[in-house]
């Protein structure tokens, strides 16, 4: 399965499996970036206290051990600035779905593109995954730049795919196969 050791992306960017001791730092980031994250994601609304983040981390560890998920912190210059990982892994069909978020102050520096690129390397080093999927809101153009820069193919639009803030939203779905060329 995937490594539990820290993964160096660049001299300034490191990925690491989530640990309970990260809960306070991650919770503080979510609270400080609530409106920024809530625009596209549901979890900030349900993250009311540090114990909510701690529960997420414990669930993440269980998912990793079962082989059905793999969540990593993104550290930039030693501080957590977001998360990246596999929200779900379908081992029967060898498919995994990538998810990520980044604090507003860290956007625009290539941190997420570099982090997702490294995650792809780690995932495709393991033969259990042949297809990566990434799903994003059609209006979240910053998020859409990541798969486009990394060679994912946009396969289509999922109309009314998720209800966010009480409104059905359309999403684009992207895929990258192990056999696809990478930029």
TORSEMI-528661 format. One record per atom (N, C-alpha, C): x, y, z; residue number from 1; atom name; residue in three letters. Coordinates in steps of 0.02 Angstrom, whole numbers, plus 50000, padded with zeros to 5 digits. Each point is the difference from the previous one (the first is absolute). Example, Ala and Ser with C-alpha at 12.3 -4.5 7.8 and 13.67 -1.06 7.14 Angstrom:
! residues 2
- 50660, 49716, 50390, 1, N, Ala .
- 49955, 50059, 50000, 1, CA, Ala .
- 50045, 50060, 50000, 1, C, Ala .
- 49982, 50053, 49964, 2, N, Ser .
- 50042, 50059, 50003, 2, CA, Ser .
- 49961, 50055, 50037, 2, C, Ser .
! end
This chain:
! residues 183
- 50042, 49941, 50000, 1, N, Unk .
- 49958, 50059, 50000, 1, CA, Unk .
- 50044, 50062, 50000, 1, C, Unk .
- 49970, 50058, 50011, 2, N, Unk .
- 50036, 50063, 49995, 2, CA, Unk .
- 50042, 50014, 50063, 2, C, Unk .
- 50051, 50040, 49991, 3, N, Unk .
- 50048, 50016, 50054, 3, CA, Unk .
- 49967, 50038, 50057, 3, C, Unk .
- 50028, 49990, 50059, 4, N, Unk .
- 49979, 50039, 50058, 4, CA, Unk .
- 50055, 50049, 50020, 4, C, Unk .
- 50053, 50002, 49961, 5, N, Unk .
- 50055, 50047, 50012, 5, CA, Unk .
- 49986, 50066, 49966, 5, C, Unk .
- 50032, 50053, 50023, 6, N, Unk .
- 49993, 50065, 49967, 6, CA, Unk .
- 50026, 49994, 49929, 6, C, Unk .
- 49968, 50037, 49955, 7, N, Unk .
- 50017, 49999, 49929, 7, CA, Unk .
- 50024, 50070, 49981, 7, C, Unk .
- 50062, 50006, 49980, 8, N, Unk .
- 50026, 50065, 49980, 8, CA, Unk .
- 49977, 50015, 49928, 8, C, Unk .
- 49968, 50057, 49992, 9, N, Unk .
- 49977, 50023, 49934, 9, CA, Unk .
- 50053, 50046, 49971, 9, C, Unk .
- 50018, 50051, 50039, 10, N, Unk .
- 50055, 50046, 49984, 10, CA, Unk .
- 50035, 50014, 50067, 10, C, Unk .
- 50050, 50042, 49999, 11, N, Unk .
- 50033, 50017, 50064, 11, CA, Unk .
- 49953, 50036, 50047, 11, C, Unk .
- 49948, 50032, 49974, 12, N, Unk .
- 49952, 50037, 50042, 12, CA, Unk .
- 49934, 49963, 50012, 12, C, Unk .
- 49985, 49948, 49961, 13, N, Unk .
- 49935, 49966, 50004, 13, CA, Unk .
- 50010, 49927, 50020, 13, C, Unk .
- 49963, 49980, 50052, 14, N, Unk .
- 50002, 49930, 50023, 14, CA, Unk .
- 49929, 49975, 50011, 14, C, Unk .
- 49988, 49938, 49982, 15, N, Unk .
- 49936, 49967, 50013, 15, CA, Unk .
- 50011, 49951, 50057, 15, C, Unk .
- 49950, 49994, 50045, 16, N, Unk .
- 50006, 49953, 50055, 16, CA, Unk .
- 49932, 49972, 50020, 16, C, Unk .
- 50000, 49936, 50020, 17, N, Unk .
- 49937, 49971, 50023, 17, CA, Unk .
- 49975, 50040, 50060, 17, C, Unk .
- 49935, 50004, 50007, 18, N, Unk .
- 49971, 50038, 50055, 18, CA, Unk .
- 50010, 49964, 50066, 18, C, Unk .
- 50015, 50040, 50051, 19, N, Unk .
- 50010, 49974, 50067, 19, CA, Unk .
- 49956, 50039, 50048, 19, C, Unk .
- 49977, 49969, 50054, 20, N, Unk .
- 49958, 50036, 50048, 20, CA, Unk .
- 50029, 50066, 50023, 20, C, Unk .
- 50066, 50004, 50006, 21, N, Unk .
- 50031, 50063, 50022, 21, CA, Unk .
- 49990, 50057, 49950, 21, C, Unk .
- 49980, 49985, 49938, 22, N, Unk .
- 49987, 50051, 49949, 22, CA, Unk .
- 49932, 50033, 50008, 22, C, Unk .
- 49957, 49972, 50041, 23, N, Unk .
- 49930, 50023, 50004, 23, CA, Unk .
- 49994, 50074, 50016, 23, C, Unk .
- 50037, 50024, 50049, 24, N, Unk .
- 49994, 50071, 50019, 24, CA, Unk .
- 50020, 50047, 49944, 24, C, Unk .
- 50056, 49984, 49967, 25, N, Unk .
- 50024, 50042, 49945, 25, CA, Unk .
- 49951, 50000, 49941, 25, C, Unk .
- 49974, 49941, 49983, 26, N, Unk .
- 49953, 49996, 49944, 26, CA, Unk .
- 49935, 50034, 50018, 26, C, Unk .
- 49975, 49991, 50061, 27, N, Unk .
- 49938, 50032, 50021, 27, CA, Unk .
- 50007, 50076, 49995, 27, C, Unk .
- 50057, 50027, 50025, 28, N, Unk .
- 50011, 50073, 49997, 28, CA, Unk .
- 50000, 50025, 49928, 28, C, Unk .
- 50028, 49962, 49954, 29, N, Unk .
- 50000, 50019, 49929, 29, CA, Unk .
- 49929, 50001, 49972, 29, C, Unk .
- 49962, 49949, 50017, 30, N, Unk .
- 49931, 49996, 49974, 30, CA, Unk .
- 49960, 50060, 50026, 30, C, Unk .
- 50006, 50015, 50064, 31, N, Unk .
- 49963, 50057, 50029, 31, CA, Unk .
- 50022, 50066, 49968, 31, C, Unk .
- 50065, 50009, 49992, 32, N, Unk .
- 50026, 50063, 49971, 32, CA, Unk .
- 49982, 50008, 49926, 32, C, Unk .
- 49988, 49944, 49966, 33, N, Unk .
- 49985, 50001, 49928, 33, CA, Unk .
- 49929, 49976, 49986, 33, C, Unk .
- 49957, 50004, 50050, 34, N, Unk .
- 49933, 49972, 49995, 34, CA, Unk .
- 49963, 50022, 49937, 34, C, Unk .
- 49994, 50065, 49989, 35, N, Unk .
- 49961, 50024, 49943, 35, CA, Unk .
- 50033, 49980, 49933, 35, C, Unk .
- 50065, 50003, 49997, 36, N, Unk .
- 50037, 49980, 49940, 36, CA, Unk .
- 49987, 49927, 49983, 36, C, Unk .
- 50003, 49956, 50050, 37, N, Unk .
- 49991, 49928, 49989, 37, CA, Unk .
- 49926, 49983, 49990, 37, C, Unk .
- 49956, 50032, 50038, 38, N, Unk .
- 49929, 49985, 49997, 38, CA, Unk .
- 49970, 50017, 49932, 38, C, Unk .
- 50032, 50044, 49963, 39, N, Unk .
- 49974, 50017, 49934, 39, CA, Unk .
- 49995, 49938, 49955, 39, C, Unk .
- 50046, 49953, 50010, 40, N, Unk .
- 50002, 49941, 49956, 40, CA, Unk .
- 49991, 49933, 50036, 40, C, Unk .
- 50011, 49999, 50065, 41, N, Unk .
- 50001, 49938, 50037, 41, CA, Unk .
- 49950, 50001, 50058, 41, C, Unk .
- 49976, 49942, 50020, 42, N, Unk .
- 49951, 49995, 50054, 42, CA, Unk .
- 50029, 49996, 50069, 42, C, Unk .
- 50060, 49971, 50007, 43, N, Unk .
- 50025, 49983, 50066, 43, CA, Unk .
- 50010, 50060, 50047, 43, C, Unk .
- 50015, 50061, 49977, 44, N, Unk .
- 50009, 50054, 50049, 44, CA, Unk .
- 49937, 50013, 50042, 44, C, Unk .
- 49942, 49991, 49969, 45, N, Unk .
- 49937, 50010, 50036, 45, CA, Unk .
- 49993, 49952, 50059, 45, C, Unk .
- 50028, 49940, 49993, 46, N, Unk .
- 49992, 49948, 50051, 46, CA, Unk .
- 50061, 49995, 50046, 46, C, Unk .
- 50048, 50043, 49991, 47, N, Unk .
- 50061, 50001, 50041, 47, CA, Unk .
- 49992, 50056, 50052, 47, C, Unk .
- 49970, 49982, 50055, 48, N, Unk .
- 49982, 50050, 50051, 48, CA, Unk .
- 50052, 50004, 50057, 48, C, Unk .
- 50036, 49945, 50011, 49, N, Unk .
- 50049, 49999, 50054, 49, CA, Unk .
- 50057, 49954, 49981, 49, C, Unk .
- 50054, 50004, 50037, 50, N, Unk .
- 50060, 49962, 49983, 50, CA, Unk .
- 49986, 49924, 50002, 50, C, Unk .
- 49952, 49978, 50041, 51, N, Unk .
- 49983, 49929, 50002, 51, CA, Unk .
- 49970, 49976, 49934, 51, C, Unk .
- 49968, 50044, 49962, 52, N, Unk .
- 49975, 49981, 49934, 52, CA, Unk .
- 50058, 49984, 49953, 52, C, Unk .
- 50053, 50040, 50004, 53, N, Unk .
- 50059, 49989, 49960, 53, CA, Unk .
- 50036, 49937, 50023, 53, C, Unk .
- 50004, 49990, 50065, 54, N, Unk .
- 50032, 49940, 50027, 54, CA, Unk .
- 49963, 49937, 49977, 54, C, Unk .
- 49933, 50002, 50000, 55, N, Unk .
- 49961, 49943, 49976, 55, CA, Unk .
- 50015, 49987, 49926, 55, C, Unk .
- 50004, 50053, 49960, 56, N, Unk .
- 50017, 49992, 49929, 56, CA, Unk .
- 50068, 49965, 49993, 56, C, Unk .
- 50049, 50021, 50039, 57, N, Unk .
- 50067, 49971, 49996, 57, CA, Unk .
- 49998, 49927, 50020, 57, C, Unk .
- 49965, 49984, 50054, 58, N, Unk .
- 49995, 49930, 50021, 58, CA, Unk .
- 49965, 49957, 49947, 58, C, Unk .
- 49948, 50027, 49970, 59, N, Unk .
- 49966, 49964, 49946, 59, CA, Unk .
- 50046, 49992, 49940, 59, C, Unk .
- 50041, 50050, 49987, 60, N, Unk .
- 50048, 49997, 49945, 60, CA, Unk .
- 50051, 49944, 50011, 60, C, Unk .
- 50024, 49994, 50061, 61, N, Unk .
- 50048, 49947, 50017, 61, CA, Unk .
- 49967, 49932, 49989, 61, C, Unk .
- 49937, 49992, 50022, 62, N, Unk .
- 49965, 49936, 49990, 62, CA, Unk .
- 49992, 49985, 49925, 62, C, Unk .
- 49981, 50051, 49961, 63, N, Unk .
- 49992, 49990, 49928, 63, CA, Unk .
- 50066, 49979, 49967, 63, C, Unk .
- 50055, 50033, 50021, 64, N, Unk .
- 50065, 49982, 49972, 64, CA, Unk .
- 50017, 49928, 50015, 64, C, Unk .
- 49990, 49980, 50062, 65, N, Unk .
- 50016, 49931, 50021, 65, CA, Unk .
- 49957, 49948, 49964, 65, C, Unk .
- 49938, 50018, 49983, 66, N, Unk .
- 49956, 49955, 49963, 66, CA, Unk .
- 50012, 50003, 49924, 66, C, Unk .
- 50040, 50048, 49978, 67, N, Unk .
- 50014, 50007, 49929, 67, CA, Unk .
- 49945, 50033, 49960, 67, C, Unk .
- 49959, 50041, 50034, 68, N, Unk .
- 49944, 50033, 49965, 68, CA, Unk .
- 50006, 50076, 49998, 68, C, Unk .
- 50056, 50027, 50025, 69, N, Unk .
- 50013, 50072, 49998, 69, CA, Unk .
- 50072, 50014, 50019, 69, C, Unk .
- 50022, 50061, 49984, 70, N, Unk .
- 50069, 50019, 50014, 70, CA, Unk .
- 50004, 50076, 50002, 70, C, Unk .
- 49999, 50029, 50060, 71, N, Unk .
- 49999, 50072, 50008, 71, CA, Unk .
- 50069, 50024, 50025, 71, C, Unk .
- 50023, 50055, 49971, 72, N, Unk .
- 50065, 50028, 50017, 72, CA, Unk .
- 49995, 50075, 50014, 72, C, Unk .
- 50040, 50022, 50049, 73, N, Unk .
- 50006, 50072, 50010, 73, CA, Unk .
- 50049, 50027, 49948, 73, C, Unk .
- 49991, 50062, 49983, 74, N, Unk .
- 50048, 50036, 49957, 74, CA, Unk .
- 50034, 50051, 50045, 74, C, Unk .
- 50065, 49993, 50007, 75, N, Unk .
- 50039, 50048, 50039, 75, CA, Unk .
- 50041, 50042, 49953, 75, C, Unk .
- 49995, 50065, 50009, 76, N, Unk .
- 50040, 50048, 49961, 76, CA, Unk .
- 50043, 50037, 50049, 76, C, Unk .
- 50064, 49994, 49992, 77, N, Unk .
- 50049, 50031, 50046, 77, CA, Unk .
- 49984, 49981, 50072, 77, C, Unk .
- 49981, 49937, 50010, 78, N, Unk .
- 49989, 49972, 50066, 78, CA, Unk .
- 49931, 50008, 50029, 78, C, Unk .
- 49957, 50040, 49969, 79, N, Unk .
- 49933, 50011, 50026, 79, CA, Unk .
- 49948, 49967, 49955, 79, C, Unk .
- 49949, 49970, 50031, 80, N, Unk .
- 49945, 49970, 49961, 80, CA, Unk .
- 49961, 50055, 49965, 80, C, Unk .
- 49990, 49992, 49934, 81, N, Unk .
- 49962, 50049, 49960, 81, CA, Unk .
- 49941, 49968, 49965, 81, C, Unk .
- 49991, 49934, 50008, 82, N, Unk .
- 49944, 49967, 49968, 82, CA, Unk .
- 50006, 49925, 50005, 82, C, Unk .
- 49954, 49966, 49967, 83, N, Unk .
- 50000, 49927, 49998, 83, CA, Unk .
- 49993, 49978, 49928, 83, C, Unk .
- 50026, 49940, 49986, 84, N, Unk .
- 49992, 49968, 49935, 84, CA, Unk .
- 49995, 49925, 50013, 84, C, Unk .
- 49965, 49965, 49958, 85, N, Unk .
- 49998, 49928, 50010, 85, CA, Unk .
- 49950, 49965, 49956, 85, C, Unk .
- 49990, 49937, 50017, 86, N, Unk .
- 49952, 49959, 49965, 86, CA, Unk .
- 49938, 49994, 50044, 86, C, Unk .
- 49946, 50032, 49979, 87, N, Unk .
- 49939, 50000, 50039, 87, CA, Unk .
- 49971, 49930, 50005, 87, C, Unk .
- 50008, 49963, 49947, 88, N, Unk .
- 49976, 49930, 50000, 88, CA, Unk .
- 50042, 49960, 49951, 88, C, Unk .
- 50007, 49936, 50016, 89, N, Unk .
- 50036, 49954, 49957, 89, CA, Unk .
- 49955, 49940, 49988, 89, C, Unk .
- 49987, 49986, 49937, 90, N, Unk .
- 49961, 49942, 49979, 90, CA, Unk .
- 50050, 49948, 49974, 90, C, Unk .
- 50022, 49955, 50045, 91, N, Unk .
- 50052, 49953, 49980, 91, CA, Unk .
- 49977, 49949, 49949, 91, C, Unk .
- 49936, 49983, 50000, 92, N, Unk .
- 49974, 49952, 49950, 92, CA, Unk .
- 50009, 50027, 49929, 92, C, Unk .
- 49984, 50064, 49991, 93, N, Unk .
- 50005, 50031, 49934, 93, CA, Unk .
- 50064, 50039, 49990, 93, C, Unk .
- 50043, 50002, 50052, 94, N, Unk .
- 50065, 50034, 49998, 94, CA, Unk .
- 49994, 50074, 49984, 94, C, Unk .
- 49951, 50032, 50034, 95, N, Unk .
- 49986, 50072, 49990, 95, CA, Unk .
- 50007, 50035, 50067, 95, C, Unk .
- 50029, 50060, 49998, 96, N, Unk .
- 50004, 50042, 50060, 96, CA, Unk .
- 49980, 50071, 49981, 96, C, Unk .
- 49968, 50034, 50048, 97, N, Unk .
- 49978, 50070, 49988, 97, CA, Unk .
- 50043, 50047, 50041, 97, C, Unk .
- 50030, 50048, 49966, 98, N, Unk .
- 50042, 50050, 50033, 98, CA, Unk .
- 49958, 50059, 50025, 98, C, Unk .
- 50015, 50023, 50060, 99, N, Unk .
- 49970, 50060, 50027, 99, CA, Unk .
- 50053, 50043, 50032, 99, C, Unk .
- 49986, 50065, 50006, 100, N, Unk .
- 50049, 50045, 50029, 100, CA, Unk .
- 49969, 50066, 50020, 100, C, Unk .
- 50035, 50035, 50045, 101, N, Unk .
- 49983, 50070, 50017, 101, CA, Unk .
- 50063, 50034, 50023, 101, C, Unk .
- 49999, 50066, 49992, 102, N, Unk .
- 50058, 50041, 50016, 102, CA, Unk .
- 49976, 50066, 50030, 102, C, Unk .
- 50036, 50025, 50050, 103, N, Unk .
- 49982, 50064, 50029, 103, CA, Unk .
- 50010, 50055, 49948, 103, C, Unk .
- 49962, 50053, 50006, 104, N, Unk .
- 50002, 50054, 49951, 104, CA, Unk .
- 50070, 50030, 49993, 104, C, Unk .
- 50035, 50011, 50055, 105, N, Unk .
- 50065, 50032, 49997, 105, CA, Unk .
- 50053, 49959, 49963, 105, C, Unk .
- 49988, 49935, 49990, 106, N, Unk .
- 50048, 49957, 49966, 106, CA, Unk .
- 49983, 49990, 49926, 106, C, Unk .
- 49945, 50026, 49978, 107, N, Unk .
- 49981, 49992, 49930, 107, CA, Unk .
- 50046, 50039, 49954, 107, C, Unk .
- 50006, 49977, 49938, 108, N, Unk .
- 50037, 50037, 49949, 108, CA, Unk .
- 50075, 49988, 50000, 108, C, Unk .
- 50023, 49952, 50040, 109, N, Unk .
- 50072, 49986, 50004, 109, CA, Unk .
- 50018, 49932, 49972, 109, C, Unk .
- 49952, 49965, 49970, 110, N, Unk .
- 50014, 49934, 49972, 110, CA, Unk .
- 50003, 49945, 50052, 110, C, Unk .
- 49982, 50016, 50062, 111, N, Unk .
- 50005, 49950, 50054, 111, CA, Unk .
- 49954, 49941, 49986, 111, C, Unk .
- 49938, 50013, 49981, 112, N, Unk .
- 49953, 49945, 49990, 112, CA, Unk .
- 50018, 49959, 49938, 112, C, Unk .
- 50018, 50033, 49946, 113, N, Unk .
- 50019, 49962, 49939, 113, CA, Unk .
- 50059, 49955, 50015, 113, C, Unk .
- 50050, 50025, 50034, 114, N, Unk .
- 50059, 49959, 50017, 114, CA, Unk .
- 49981, 49944, 50048, 114, C, Unk .
- 49956, 50014, 50048, 115, N, Unk .
- 49980, 49949, 50048, 115, CA, Unk .
- 49959, 49944, 49967, 115, C, Unk .
- 49953, 50019, 49957, 116, N, Unk .
- 49961, 49949, 49965, 116, CA, Unk .
- 50044, 49960, 49953, 116, C, Unk .
- 50047, 50033, 49966, 117, N, Unk .
- 50046, 49964, 49956, 117, CA, Unk .
- 50039, 49947, 50039, 117, C, Unk .
- 50025, 50017, 50058, 118, N, Unk .
- 50037, 49952, 50041, 118, CA, Unk .
- 49954, 49944, 50024, 118, C, Unk .
- 49938, 50017, 50019, 119, N, Unk .
- 49952, 49949, 50021, 119, CA, Unk .
- 49989, 49951, 49943, 119, C, Unk .
- 49993, 50025, 49939, 120, N, Unk .
- 49991, 49956, 49942, 120, CA, Unk .
- 50059, 49952, 49994, 120, C, Unk .
- 50061, 50025, 50008, 121, N, Unk .
- 50059, 49957, 49997, 121, CA, Unk .
- 49995, 49944, 50052, 121, C, Unk .
- 49982, 50018, 50061, 122, N, Unk .
- 49995, 49951, 50054, 122, CA, Unk .
- 49946, 49949, 49985, 122, C, Unk .
- 49942, 50023, 49976, 123, N, Unk .
- 49944, 49956, 49987, 123, CA, Unk .
- 50017, 49952, 49942, 123, C, Unk .
- 50028, 50026, 49947, 124, N, Unk .
- 50014, 49957, 49942, 124, CA, Unk .
- 50062, 49956, 50011, 124, C, Unk .
- 50037, 50011, 50053, 125, N, Unk .
- 50053, 49952, 50019, 125, CA, Unk .
- 49970, 49935, 50027, 125, C, Unk .
- 49937, 50003, 50020, 126, N, Unk .
- 49965, 49942, 50026, 126, CA, Unk .
- 49954, 49973, 49946, 126, C, Unk .
- 50005, 49935, 49984, 127, N, Unk .
- 49959, 49974, 49944, 127, CA, Unk .
- 49926, 49996, 50016, 127, C, Unk .
- 49979, 50014, 50061, 128, N, Unk .
- 49929, 49992, 50016, 128, CA, Unk .
- 49956, 50056, 49970, 128, C, Unk .
- 50030, 50054, 49976, 129, N, Unk .
- 49960, 50054, 49970, 129, CA, Unk .
- 50020, 50008, 49926, 129, C, Unk .
- 49949, 49998, 49957, 130, N, Unk .
- 50011, 50011, 49929, 130, CA, Unk .
- 49970, 50065, 49976, 130, C, Unk .
- 49950, 50025, 50036, 131, N, Unk .
- 49964, 50060, 49978, 131, CA, Unk .
- 49991, 50047, 50059, 131, C, Unk .
- 50018, 50062, 49989, 132, N, Unk .
- 49987, 50053, 50049, 132, CA, Unk .
- 49944, 50044, 49974, 132, C, Unk .
- 49955, 50018, 50045, 133, N, Unk .
- 49946, 50046, 49982, 133, CA, Unk .
- 50004, 50062, 50043, 133, C, Unk .
- 49978, 50055, 49973, 134, N, Unk .
- 49998, 50063, 50036, 134, CA, Unk .
- 49935, 50034, 49978, 134, C, Unk .
- 49961, 50021, 50049, 135, N, Unk .
- 49935, 50031, 49987, 135, CA, Unk .
- 50001, 50069, 50031, 135, C, Unk .
- 49980, 50051, 49961, 136, N, Unk .
- 50000, 50069, 50027, 136, CA, Unk .
- 49940, 50039, 49974, 136, C, Unk .
- 49978, 50047, 50041, 137, N, Unk .
- 49945, 50045, 49982, 137, CA, Unk .
- 50018, 50036, 49935, 137, C, Unk .
- 49953, 50007, 49954, 138, N, Unk .
- 50014, 50031, 49936, 138, CA, Unk .
- 50022, 50072, 50007, 138, C, Unk .
- 49982, 50033, 50054, 139, N, Unk .
- 50020, 50070, 50009, 139, CA, Unk .
- 50065, 50009, 50039, 139, C, Unk .
- 50028, 49945, 50025, 140, N, Unk .
- 50063, 50004, 50038, 140, CA, Unk .
- 50059, 49994, 49952, 140, C, Unk .
- 50014, 50054, 49965, 141, N, Unk .
- 50051, 50000, 49948, 141, CA, Unk .
- 50071, 49990, 50027, 141, C, Unk .
- 50013, 50026, 50060, 142, N, Unk .
- 50067, 49990, 50029, 142, CA, Unk .
- 50012, 49925, 50010, 142, C, Unk .
- 49951, 49966, 50026, 143, N, Unk .
- 50007, 49928, 50010, 143, CA, Unk .
- 50007, 49963, 49934, 143, C, Unk .
- 49966, 50025, 49949, 144, N, Unk .
- 50003, 49968, 49934, 144, CA, Unk .
- 50067, 50005, 49966, 144, C, Unk .
- 50040, 50049, 50019, 145, N, Unk .
- 50066, 50006, 49970, 145, CA, Unk .
- 50046, 49943, 50018, 145, C, Unk .
- 49990, 49971, 50059, 146, N, Unk .
- 50045, 49946, 50023, 146, CA, Unk .
- 49996, 49940, 49954, 146, C, Unk .
- 49941, 49970, 49989, 147, N, Unk .
- 49999, 49941, 49956, 147, CA, Unk .
- 50021, 50017, 49928, 147, C, Unk .
- 49983, 50059, 49977, 148, N, Unk .
- 50017, 50019, 49931, 148, CA, Unk .
- 50076, 50005, 49992, 148, C, Unk .
- 50034, 50028, 50050, 149, N, Unk .
- 50074, 50004, 49996, 149, CA, Unk .
- 50034, 49932, 50005, 149, C, Unk .
- 49966, 49952, 50032, 150, N, Unk .
- 50031, 49935, 50013, 150, CA, Unk .
- 49980, 49946, 49950, 150, C, Unk .
- 49966, 50019, 49946, 151, N, Unk .
- 49985, 49952, 49947, 151, CA, Unk .
- 49938, 49959, 50008, 151, C, Unk .
- 49957, 50018, 50048, 152, N, Unk .
- 49935, 49965, 50007, 152, CA, Unk .
- 49957, 50017, 49940, 152, C, Unk .
- 49957, 49954, 49981, 153, N, Unk .
- 49951, 50012, 49947, 153, CA, Unk .
- 49934, 50019, 50031, 153, C, Unk .
- 49970, 50055, 49977, 154, N, Unk .
- 49933, 50017, 50023, 154, CA, Unk .
- 49952, 49956, 49962, 154, C, Unk .
- 49963, 49959, 50036, 155, N, Unk .
- 49956, 49951, 49969, 155, CA, Unk .
- 49929, 50025, 49990, 155, C, Unk .
- 49980, 50048, 50041, 156, N, Unk .
- 49932, 50024, 49991, 156, CA, Unk .
- 49975, 50040, 50059, 156, C, Unk .
- 49937, 50019, 49995, 157, N, Unk .
- 49968, 50039, 50052, 157, CA, Unk .
- 49948, 49955, 50035, 157, C, Unk .
- 50002, 50001, 50066, 158, N, Unk .
- 49951, 49963, 50041, 158, CA, Unk .
- 49949, 50052, 50022, 158, C, Unk .
- 49943, 50000, 49967, 159, N, Unk .
- 49949, 50051, 50013, 159, CA, Unk .
- 49965, 49987, 50066, 159, C, Unk .
- 49993, 50053, 50042, 160, N, Unk .
- 49966, 49993, 50064, 160, CA, Unk .
- 50031, 49947, 50044, 160, C, Unk .
- 50066, 49992, 49996, 161, N, Unk .
- 50035, 49945, 50032, 161, CA, Unk .
- 49999, 50003, 50077, 161, C, Unk .
- 50010, 50060, 50027, 162, N, Unk .
- 50000, 50007, 50073, 162, CA, Unk .
- 49960, 50062, 50020, 162, C, Unk .
- 49968, 49995, 50057, 163, N, Unk .
- 49966, 50058, 50029, 163, CA, Unk .
- 50049, 50034, 50047, 163, C, Unk .
- 50014, 50062, 49986, 164, N, Unk .
- 50047, 50038, 50042, 164, CA, Unk .
- 49966, 50065, 50020, 164, C, Unk .
- 50000, 50014, 50065, 165, N, Unk .
- 49965, 50059, 50026, 165, CA, Unk .
- 49927, 50002, 49977, 165, C, Unk .
- 49969, 49940, 49997, 166, N, Unk .
- 49930, 49995, 49983, 166, CA, Unk .
- 49984, 50004, 49926, 166, C, Unk .
- 50051, 50003, 49957, 167, N, Unk .
- 49989, 50008, 49928, 167, CA, Unk .
- 50032, 49942, 49961, 167, C, Unk .
- 49963, 49965, 49956, 168, N, Unk .
- 50032, 49949, 49958, 168, CA, Unk .
- 50053, 50033, 49955, 168, C, Unk .
- 50059, 49971, 49999, 169, N, Unk .
- 50056, 50028, 49963, 169, CA, Unk .
- 50025, 49950, 49947, 169, C, Unk .
- 50022, 50027, 49944, 170, N, Unk .
- 50032, 49959, 49949, 170, CA, Unk .
- 50074, 49994, 50015, 170, C, Unk .
- 50028, 49942, 49981, 171, N, Unk .
- 50071, 49986, 50011, 171, CA, Unk .
- 50030, 49972, 49936, 171, C, Unk .
- 50064, 50014, 49990, 172, N, Unk .
- 50038, 49968, 49946, 172, CA, Unk .
- 50036, 49940, 50030, 172, C, Unk .
- 50005, 49947, 49960, 173, N, Unk .
- 50038, 49942, 50021, 173, CA, Unk .
- 50060, 49993, 49953, 173, C, Unk .
- 50058, 49988, 50031, 174, N, Unk .
- 50063, 49990, 49965, 174, CA, Unk .
- 50027, 49931, 50017, 174, C, Unk .
- 50040, 49973, 49955, 175, N, Unk .
- 50033, 49937, 50015, 175, CA, Unk .
- 50072, 50000, 49974, 175, C, Unk .
- 50041, 49959, 50032, 176, N, Unk .
- 50068, 49987, 49978, 176, CA, Unk .
- 50012, 49926, 50009, 176, C, Unk .
- 50020, 49968, 49945, 177, N, Unk .
- 50016, 49929, 50003, 177, CA, Unk .
- 50075, 49990, 50008, 177, C, Unk .
- 50018, 49945, 50030, 178, N, Unk .
- 50070, 49983, 50009, 178, CA, Unk .
- 50037, 50005, 49933, 178, C, Unk .
- 49968, 49980, 49945, 179, N, Unk .
- 50031, 49999, 49934, 179, CA, Unk .
- 50001, 50067, 49964, 179, C, Unk .
- 49965, 50050, 50028, 180, N, Unk .
- 49998, 50066, 49968, 180, CA, Unk .
- 50068, 50034, 50005, 180, C, Unk .
- 50018, 50039, 49947, 181, N, Unk .
- 50062, 50039, 50005, 181, CA, Unk .
- 49992, 50055, 50052, 181, C, Unk .
- 50055, 50016, 50034, 182, N, Unk .
- 49999, 50053, 50050, 182, CA, Unk .
- 50043, 50057, 49974, 182, C, Unk .
- 49978, 50062, 50011, 183, N, Unk .
- 50040, 50058, 49978, 183, CA, Unk .
- 50066, 50005, 50037, 183, C, Unk .
! end
